[in-house]
Amino acid sequence: MVAMHDVQKWFGDLHVLQDIELEVAPGEVVVVIGPSGSGKSTLCRAINRLEVIQEGTIVVDGKPLPDEGKELAQLRADVGMVFQSFNLFAHKTVLENVTLGPIKVRGLKKADADKRGMELLARVGVDSQAGKLPAQLSGGQQQRVAIARSLAMDPKVMLFDEPTSALDPEMIKEVLDTMVDLAKGGMTMVVVTHEMGFARTAADRVLFMADGRIVEENTPQAFFTNPQTPRAKDFLAKILTH
């Protein structure tokens, strides 16, 4: 579903993505972890061209990443993205936030979009909030609306860039539970997160990044019980002892 080959990215003199090789199969859940500044978010954002790479190739569902225009808009419709901040339209209701894309981009009739929107809001557990404005919801509820909004476009792959990092601790579980359900449902997912519990339970594969490189990749069981590289061992020793 996603293939990255020899991907290189610089911010000025800083080489933020180095020699990235990654393939994500349909239905696979890949969790990307690593220290801050290791290139995790940049890798995630490069997949739908929110970050432009300087070298290498990225292919989504068999098609190379387009440069601009309609093809790029189509790609972004097919690749759902959930950010740290919820990026909901403050002046639109929860349901309107979810239905806007399907109506404007996919050409869905309002009645059909509303029906599907309510189904998705029910799926993420916030259908009772459909008529409210985002500011009337908790952070965890807003993030679940953001997930429903992405799902409304029927994406082929979902990207999550630290989706729980802006949330209070008690709200994190409800968002992670929603993501676990998505993973069980067969959604192709690339998830950048600091939530090691999610990585252990929902990932098919864990990628560990450091200094712009994928340093190690393995199953969650193998990675967490027997990391192979000194860098990964050091990282896990720091985070798993607290």
N, C-alpha and C positions, 0 to 999 in steps of 0.2 A: 504493500500500500504506500509506503514511503521508502525512498532509497536516496541516501546521501553518499556521494563518492568524492573523495579527495577535496572536501570542502575547506576553504581557507577564508578567514574574515579578519580584517584589521580595523581597529579604531585608532587612526593616526599611526603611531609606532607600535601600538599594543596589538599583539597577535592573539586575538580572543578566541578564534576557532582554528585549530591546527590539525590538518590531516584527518578530518572526520570521515569515518566510514560507518554507515549505519543502514540497516535494512529492518523495516518493521512490517511484519506479515499482517494480512487482514485478520482482525479479531484479536490481535496481540496487544497486551498492555505493557508498555515499556516505561519504567520509572527512572528518572535521571536525578541522581543525588550528587553531592559534593560541596566543598566549602564555598563561601561567598566569593564572587569574582572568578569562578572557574569556567564560566562560559555556558552554564546550563540554560539560562533564560535566552541568551543569544541563539543558541542551537534551536530552541523551541520556536522562537520568533522567526528564524530563517526559513522554517518549513512552509510558512504562508507568506513569505517575502515582506514581513514587517521589518526585517533586517536584510539588507542586500549583501550577498556574499561577493568576494572579489575573484575567487577561483573555485573550480569544482562544479559538480552538477547536483541538483536536487530534482527528484522525480516523484510526483504524487499520482497514484493510480495510473501509472504507465505514461504520464505526460510530464515533460520537463516544465519547470516553473516558468510561467510567462513573465515578460518584462512589465508591461503596463496594460491599461485599457480593459476591454470587455473580458478578455481571457483571464486576466488577473482577478477581476471581480467574480468571475465564475469559480475560479479556484478557491477564493475566500468564502464563497457560498458553500463549497464542498468540504472545507476544512474549518470546523468549529474551533473557536478560541475562547478560553476563559482565563481572565487575568486576575492579578492580586486585587485590584480595585474593580468594582462590579460594572462600572461604565454603563449603567442604565440611564435611560432618558428620564430626567427628574420630573418633567411636566406631563409625562404619559403614565397611564395606569400600568400595573403589572401585566395585565393581559395585552394591552397595546404594545408594550415593550416586546412581548413574545411574538406577536402576530405581524409586526411591522415588516420584518425581513421577508417572510413568506408571501405577503401581499405585494410588496414593492419589487422584490427580486425574482421570486418564483411565479408571480402572477396569480396567486391563489385568491379565490373569492373570499370576501370578508367573513361570510358565514362559515365557510369551510375552515378558514384560518382560526376563527374563534373556537370552533369545536375542537380542532387539533390542539390549539393553545391550552384549552382547559384540560384536555387529556394529559398534556405534558406537565402542566402545573400540578395536577393530581399525582402524577408519577414522582415528582420531586417533593410532594407534600406541602405545597403552598397554594392549592386551588382556592382555599377560603380567603386568600388575600388578593384575588384577581382584580377587584375594583379599587384597590388602594394605590396610592403613589409610593414609589420606592422609599421615600424618606420616612414613611410610616411603618416600615419593616425593620426587623433586626438585621445585622450584618449577615448572619447565617442564612436568613430567609432571602435577602437580596442576592447572595451568591448562588442560591438554588434557582432563583429566577433567571440569573445569567446563564446557568447550565440549561434550563428549559429553553431559553431564547436560542442558544446554539443548536440544541436538538431539533428545534422547529424547522431548521433549514435542511433536515435529513442529511447531516454531514457524513462523509465517508470516513473521516478520521477526526478525533477531538484532541486538541492541544490544551494542556492546563499549565499555566505559568504561576507556580506557587499560589494556588487558589485559596489556601487557608491562612496565609501569612498575615493578612490584615484583620483576622477575626479574633474575637475573645475566645479563650480556651473552651468555654462551654458550647460555643457555636461550631467549633471545628468538627466535632463528631458528626453532626447532622449533615454537613457538606461531604465529609469523607464517606458516610454511609450511602449517600446518593451516588457518589463516584464508584463505590464498590458494586452497587446494583448495576450501574452502566457496564462495568467490566464484566460482570457475570452474564449480562445480556449480549455480549459479543461485540461491543463497540471497540474499534481500533483506537487506542489512546496512547499519547505521549505525555507523561506527567512529570513536571519539575516540582519537587516537593522536599520539605524537611521532615515530613511525617513518616518516620521509619516504620511505624505500625502498618500504615497503608502499603508501603513498599513490600513489607513481608507478606501481607495477606492478599493483595490484589494484583501484584506484578507477575507477569510471566518471566520478565527479565529485568535486572537492575543494571543500569550503566552508572559507573562512578567516574566523574570528571574532575580534573585538576589541571590548572594552568592551560586551559583551552583545549585539552586533549581528553579523549575517552581512554582512561588509564586501565580500566578493568570492566568486564561485563560478565554476568553469570546469573544463574537462578537466584532468587532471594535466599533460599535455604543455604546454598553454597556460599554466596557472598557474605551473608551475615555470620555464618558459623566458621568460615575458613577463607577470609580474604587473602588474595595472592600477592598483593604488592605492599611494600612498606607504607606508601602514601594512603592506601585504603585502610590498612591496619591502624595507622595513626589517627585517621579521621574517625573510625568506628570506636576506638578507645576513648576518644574525647566525648563523643555524643552518647554512647551507650552506658557510660558509668554514672550518668546523672539521672 
